[in-house]
């Protein structure tokens, strides 16, 4: 049995986010590299709007025929340094309880030797 690596694409915290074909390309390249090196790879993509773990959560609008659409979001408190911005600050992607459940399930199924976290949101 090969060793498992868990890759995580976390939720986004921002004033706006929309799925314009957003995929965690860096993590997917890394997954391919790790598989070729003999590892078993698991991925938790908290920005996957079509994940079965999100069943029961209203997605904030329809998915367009091309696959783009709005993310599920929750209004959260702004960081103090952004308090002057007159917009709602949101968490986009999996709600916290869904993310915790997804991570726990993957961990219980395939005890990983490493957990690697990527991020598309780098300013």
Secondary structure, 3 states (H helix, E strand, C coil): CCCEEEEEECCEEECCCEECCCCCHHHHHHHHHHHHCCCEEEEEECCCCCCHHHCCCCCCCCCCCCCCEECCEEEECCCHHHCCCCCCEEEECCCHHHHHHHHHHHHHHCCCCEEEEECCCCC
